[in-house]
Amino acid sequence: MDPQWDEVAVFATARVRAVALTSGDQETLRNLLHPDFQWTGDDGAQMDRDTYVETFTNGGTRWRHQQLLDPEVVVVGDTAVLFCTVDHDLDGPDGHDVFRRRMSQTWVRDRDQWRASPPMPDTA
């Protein structure tokens, strides 16, 4: 496997995920998230894959646009971490919001497809 090709593939997949999120494409979004995907929001709320998809396509938050900028992808075997700056434009429970922040996403190769991964197990 070519690490440079994997870096390109991970970023391309992350961009497809952003488009699926903003277009409300539940099928594509669900397919790009690992079955054991877990997400923790800024408020500490945790969601599994199905709750995440439902909340961000039919729930209280709706993305208008999400752009991934200045990507750096590190690939080690079948795991990749994407570091980037994200421009968000969304309608949430408190109204319309536009903001920029740094983000990291962990991706795993699952049957020759990159998927947003579940959290790593707590080893403490």
N, C-alpha and C positions, 0 to 999 in steps of 0.2 A: 504494500500500500504506500502511496506517495503522500507524505505529510503536506506538501504544498497543495496538492489536489484536494486533500481532506479539508484544509483551511478554507479553500474557495467553496467547497461543498457545504461546510457548516455555515458560513456566512450567507450563502445563497438560500439555504434552508431557513435560517433565521429571518431573512427578508420575506420569504413565502409565509412564515408564521405571522409576521407583522401585517401583511396584506390580508391574510385570513382573519386576523383579529379585527382589523378595521372594516372589512367587508361583511363581517358576521357569518363567515363560511364555517359553520360548525363541523362539518365532515372533515375538511382539510385541517382545521385547527386540532381536532381530536386525534387525527392520524399523525400529526407532528409532535404530539405530546406522548411520552412514554406511558404505558398503562398504569404504572405506579407513580406518576407525576404528582408532586405536591408543591403548592405555592403558598408562600407567606406574604401577606400584604403589608403595606406600610403601618397599618394599625395592629399587626400581629395576628390577624385572622388567617386561618389556614384553610385551604381548599384542595380537594382532590381533583383529578382531571375533569370529571363530568361537571362538578360544581363550578370549576374555573371556566369551562366552555360556556355553560349556561349563564353564569353571572356576567361574563364579558361579551356575550352576543345577544342575550335577551334580558339581562338583569339591569341593575341600577347604574352601571357604567357602560358607556358606549364610546369606543375610540372613533374619532374622525380621521386621525392620521397618526402614524407612528413611524418615524424615520430613524434608522440606525446609522450613526456617523462614527468616523475614525475607528474602524474595527481592528482589533488584534485578536487572532485566534491561536490558541496553543493546543496542539494535538499530541496526546500521549496514548498510543495504542488505540483502543476503541472509545476513548473519552476525550472530549474537547471542551475548552472553556473559551467563550467569546466575551471579550471586554469591549465595550463601546460606549459612546454617548448616545442617548436616545432623546429625540424631540417628541414629546407627547402633545396631542391635541385631543381632548376628550370632553364628553359630557358625563358628569358624575352626580352623585346625590346632592352635592353642593353647587351644582351649575357647571358652566363651561370653564375649562381650565386648560392652559397651555403652559408647559414647563419643560425644562431640559435637565437631565441628570445622567450620571455614570451608572452603568449597569453591567452585571456579569450574568451569563447564562451558561449552564453546564449541559452538554449534549453527549449522548452515548450512541454508539453505532449499534443498531438493533436490526439484524437480518439485512445488512447492506443499506440501511436507511438511517440517517441521523435523526434522533428524536430528543426533544427537551427532556432532561432526565429527572428522575426522582432525587430527593436529597440523599446525601451520603448517610449511612447509619451512624448513630451516636456511639462512639467507642469509649467515651469517658466513663 
